[in-house]
Amino acid sequence: MSQARPDSIKSLVLEAFDVLFNQRDYVAAERYWSPDYIQHSAHIPPGRDGLFNLVRAAPPELRYENHMAVADGDYVLLHGRFINNGRPRAWVAGDVVRVANGVLVEHWDTLQDEATRDESKSGLPMFGDRFPTAQPELTVERANEIVAPLYEALNQPRKKDVHALLAQACHADYRSYSTNDEWLSREALCDMFIQMGESVPDLAWSIEDVMVSGDRVIVRGEATGTPVGELFGARPTGKSFNTMSIDVFTVRGDKLASAYHVENWVGAIQQLQR
């Protein structure tokens, strides 16, 4: 088989990285990665499944940015950066990929935390032409400030400007996950809050506890209210509910980028029907 041209092999590998890390299209990614993929990494489990499962477990905001790609025969050397990786710093990555028969078959990598201007002994950035913007430490106090507008929108939503409050708290590309795969956009979430306010005019949502880990904020909350309209298929009975919620947010900059949330609505509806 004739060897692929350098431009062609580079394009193949960059396209593969975009499909897997940015688009998160695992079915399409199988066309780029060999089922017998060989992994030489201290951070990634063996094989194609090890890589795909690592990406599945990463924050939905994870993105790969490429700075340089060089091809040499069957090998492609990438200099890139993984941002929004769930760590305090982006990872600057040197990846070497071997390609055979049009698919990625073997991989080596070197990963480093991206240095700030003060930390760089060379005085030059590790990626691109500028240093990363320093972010203030995510403390519990700062986390409370960031999430506060979202919970404010959940307290009697009919009386609030829900769209403005969520815009204050969340990025425009915010994703609210109710399962590992299903999510609502910020605008769709606004509509849901407003609908809940119609069904439960006295809806109250309090923050009971806040914990911070890296760029993650975990909030334990409590929701109470007395429905006057249908709530998740249950008709109003004049009774009230009191239920717990758990939200796991990812912060990007000074706003929320995503959330995975769980509420005990089954228990709440049971309270209404007793």
C-alpha positions as CSV (number, residue, x, y, z in Angstrom):
1,M,0.0,0.0,0.0
2,S,1.3,3.4,-0.9
3,Q,2.2,5.8,1.9
4,A,-0.3,8.6,2.6
5,R,0.9,12.1,1.7
6,P,2.0,14.2,4.8
7,D,-0.9,16.7,4.4
8,S,-3.4,13.8,4.1
9,I,-2.2,12.0,7.2
10,K,-2.1,15.2,9.2
11,S,-5.6,16.0,8.2
12,L,-6.8,12.5,9.2
13,V,-5.3,12.7,12.7
14,L,-6.6,16.3,13.3
15,E,-10.0,15.2,12.1
16,A,-10.0,12.2,14.4
17,F,-9.1,14.3,17.4
18,D,-11.8,16.8,16.6
19,V,-14.5,14.0,16.2
20,L,-13.5,12.4,19.5
21,F,-12.5,15.2,21.9
22,N,-14.6,18.1,20.6
23,Q,-17.7,16.5,18.9
24,R,-17.7,13.6,21.3
25,D,-19.1,11.4,18.5
26,Y,-18.0,7.9,19.6
27,V,-19.6,6.1,16.8
28,A,-17.9,8.2,14.2
29,A,-14.6,8.0,16.1
30,E,-14.6,4.3,15.6
31,R,-13.8,4.9,11.9
32,Y,-10.6,6.7,12.9
33,W,-9.3,4.5,15.7
34,S,-8.3,0.9,15.2
35,P,-10.0,-1.7,17.4
36,D,-6.5,-3.0,18.1
37,Y,-5.3,0.5,19.1
38,I,-2.0,0.5,21.2
39,Q,-1.7,3.0,24.0
40,H,1.6,4.2,25.5
41,S,0.3,6.6,28.1
42,A,0.6,7.1,31.8
43,H,-2.8,8.6,31.9
44,I,-5.0,6.6,29.5
45,P,-6.1,2.9,30.0
46,P,-5.2,0.4,27.3
47,G,-6.8,0.2,23.9
48,R,-9.5,2.1,22.0
49,D,-12.1,1.5,24.7
50,G,-9.7,2.8,27.4
51,L,-9.4,6.1,25.4
52,F,-13.1,6.4,24.6
53,N,-14.2,5.7,28.2
54,L,-11.7,8.3,29.5
55,V,-13.2,10.9,27.2
56,R,-16.8,9.9,28.2
57,A,-15.8,10.5,31.8
58,A,-14.3,14.0,31.1
59,P,-16.3,17.2,31.5
60,P,-18.6,18.0,28.5
61,E,-16.7,21.3,28.1
62,L,-13.4,19.5,27.3
63,R,-11.9,20.8,24.1
64,Y,-8.7,20.0,22.1
65,E,-6.9,22.9,20.4
66,N,-4.1,22.2,18.0
67,H,-1.1,24.5,17.6
68,M,1.1,22.4,15.3
69,A,1.0,19.1,13.4
70,V,4.0,17.5,11.6
71,A,4.0,14.3,9.6
72,D,6.9,11.9,9.2
73,G,6.1,8.7,7.3
74,D,3.4,6.9,9.2
75,Y,3.8,9.2,12.3
76,V,2.1,12.5,13.2
77,L,3.5,14.7,15.9
78,L,0.9,17.1,17.5
79,H,1.5,20.0,19.8
80,G,-1.9,20.9,21.3
81,R,-3.8,21.8,24.4
82,F,-6.7,20.2,26.3
83,I,-8.8,22.9,28.0
84,N,-11.8,22.6,30.4
85,N,-10.4,19.2,31.5
86,G,-11.7,19.3,35.0
87,R,-8.3,20.3,36.4
88,P,-7.1,23.7,37.6
89,R,-4.8,24.0,34.6
90,A,-5.2,23.2,30.9
91,W,-2.9,20.4,29.7
92,V,-0.4,21.2,27.0
93,A,0.1,17.9,25.1
94,G,2.7,16.5,22.8
95,D,1.1,13.5,21.0
96,V,2.7,11.1,18.6
97,V,0.3,9.0,16.6
98,R,1.1,6.1,14.2
99,V,-1.3,5.6,11.3
100,A,-1.7,2.4,9.3
101,N,-4.3,1.6,6.6
102,G,-6.1,4.9,7.2
103,V,-6.7,4.6,11.0
104,L,-4.8,5.5,14.2
105,V,-3.1,2.4,15.5
106,E,-0.6,3.6,18.2
107,H,-0.1,6.6,20.5
108,W,2.5,8.1,22.8
109,D,2.0,11.4,24.8
110,T,3.6,13.9,27.1
111,L,1.4,16.1,29.2
112,Q,2.2,19.2,31.2
113,D,0.2,21.7,33.2
114,E,0.1,25.0,31.3
115,A,2.4,27.6,33.0
116,T,1.4,31.1,33.8
117,R,3.5,34.2,32.9
118,D,5.0,34.3,36.4
119,E,5.9,30.6,36.2
120,S,7.5,30.7,32.8
121,K,11.3,30.8,33.1
122,S,11.6,31.5,29.3
123,G,9.2,34.4,29.5
124,L,7.2,32.8,26.6
125,P,3.9,30.9,26.6
126,M,3.8,27.1,26.2
127,F,0.9,27.3,23.7
128,G,0.2,29.9,21.1
129,D,1.3,33.5,21.5
130,R,-0.3,34.4,24.9
131,F,-0.3,33.1,28.4
132,P,-3.5,31.7,29.9
133,T,-5.6,34.3,31.8
134,A,-5.2,33.8,35.5
135,Q,-8.4,32.7,37.2
136,P,-9.1,33.5,40.8
137,E,-9.2,30.5,43.1
138,L,-12.6,28.9,43.2
139,T,-13.5,29.1,46.9
140,V,-16.8,28.2,48.5
141,E,-17.5,31.9,48.9
142,R,-16.9,32.5,45.2
143,A,-18.9,29.4,44.2
144,N,-21.8,30.7,46.2
145,E,-21.7,34.0,44.3
146,I,-21.6,32.2,40.9
147,V,-24.5,29.8,41.6
148,A,-26.7,32.3,43.5
149,P,-28.5,33.8,40.4
150,L,-29.5,30.3,39.2
151,Y,-31.1,29.4,42.6
152,E,-32.7,32.8,42.8
153,A,-34.4,32.0,39.5
154,L,-35.9,28.9,41.1
155,N,-37.5,30.8,43.9
156,Q,-41.0,31.8,42.7
157,P,-40.0,31.9,39.1
158,R,-43.2,33.7,38.0
159,K,-42.0,36.8,39.8
160,K,-38.5,36.7,38.4
161,D,-36.7,37.6,35.2
162,V,-35.5,34.0,34.8
163,H,-33.7,34.6,31.5
164,A,-31.7,37.5,33.0
165,L,-30.8,35.5,36.1
166,L,-29.6,32.4,34.1
167,A,-27.7,34.6,31.7
168,Q,-25.9,36.1,34.8
169,A,-25.1,32.6,36.2
170,C,-24.5,30.5,33.0
171,H,-22.5,30.7,29.8
172,A,-24.6,30.9,26.6
173,D,-23.5,27.3,25.7
174,Y,-24.5,26.0,29.2
175,R,-25.7,22.4,29.3
176,S,-28.0,21.1,32.1
177,Y,-27.8,17.3,32.2
178,S,-30.7,15.3,33.8
179,T,-29.0,12.0,32.6
180,N,-25.5,11.2,31.5
181,D,-26.4,12.0,27.9
182,E,-29.6,14.2,27.9
183,W,-29.3,17.9,28.4
184,L,-31.1,21.2,28.1
185,S,-29.7,24.4,26.8
186,R,-29.8,27.6,28.8
187,E,-32.8,28.8,27.0
188,A,-34.6,25.5,27.3
189,L,-33.8,25.5,31.0
190,C,-35.3,29.0,31.3
191,D,-38.6,27.6,29.8
192,M,-38.6,24.7,32.3
193,F,-38.1,27.0,35.3
194,I,-41.0,29.2,34.1
195,Q,-43.2,26.2,33.6
196,M,-42.4,24.9,37.1
197,G,-43.3,28.3,38.5
198,E,-46.7,28.1,36.8
199,S,-47.4,24.7,38.4
200,V,-45.8,25.6,41.8
201,P,-46.2,29.4,42.4
202,D,-44.6,29.2,45.8
203,L,-41.7,27.1,44.7
204,A,-38.7,27.7,47.0
205,W,-35.2,26.3,46.4
206,S,-32.6,26.7,49.2
207,I,-28.9,26.0,49.2
208,E,-28.1,23.7,52.1
209,D,-24.4,23.0,51.4
210,V,-21.7,23.9,48.9
211,M,-18.5,22.0,48.2
212,V,-15.7,22.9,45.8
213,S,-13.3,20.6,44.1
214,G,-11.1,22.1,41.4
215,D,-13.4,23.7,38.9
216,R,-16.4,21.7,40.2
217,V,-19.1,23.0,42.6
218,I,-21.4,20.5,44.3
219,V,-24.6,22.0,45.8
220,R,-27.0,20.1,48.1
221,G,-30.3,21.8,47.9
222,E,-33.9,21.6,49.1
223,A,-37.0,22.3,47.1
224,T,-40.4,22.9,48.6
225,G,-43.8,24.0,47.3
226,T,-47.5,23.4,46.9
227,P,-48.5,22.6,43.3
228,V,-51.7,24.3,41.9
229,G,-51.2,22.7,38.5
230,E,-49.9,19.4,37.1
231,L,-46.3,18.5,38.2
232,F,-44.5,15.8,36.2
233,G,-47.8,14.2,35.4
234,A,-49.2,14.4,39.0
235,R,-52.4,16.4,39.6
236,P,-52.5,19.0,42.4
237,T,-53.9,17.7,45.7
238,G,-53.5,20.7,47.9
239,K,-50.6,19.0,49.6
240,S,-47.0,20.3,49.6
241,F,-43.7,18.6,48.9
242,N,-40.2,18.8,50.4
243,T,-37.4,17.1,48.4
244,M,-33.6,17.1,48.1
245,S,-31.5,18.0,45.1
246,I,-27.9,17.4,44.2
247,D,-26.2,19.6,41.5
248,V,-22.6,19.1,40.2
249,F,-21.6,22.2,38.3
250,T,-18.5,22.9,36.2
251,V,-17.2,26.5,36.3
252,R,-15.5,28.1,33.4
253,G,-14.2,31.6,34.1
254,D,-16.8,33.4,36.2
255,K,-19.9,31.4,35.0
256,L,-21.3,27.9,35.0
257,A,-20.5,25.8,32.0
258,S,-22.6,22.7,32.8
259,A,-24.5,20.8,35.5
260,Y,-25.4,17.3,36.3
261,H,-28.4,17.3,38.6
262,V,-30.6,14.8,40.5
263,E,-33.8,15.6,42.3
264,N,-36.0,13.2,44.2
265,W,-39.2,14.0,42.3
266,V,-40.6,10.5,42.9
267,G,-40.5,11.1,46.6
268,A,-42.0,14.6,46.1
269,I,-45.0,13.2,44.1
270,Q,-45.5,10.5,46.7
271,Q,-45.9,13.2,49.3
272,L,-48.6,14.9,47.2
273,Q,-50.6,11.7,46.8
274,R,-50.6,10.5,50.4
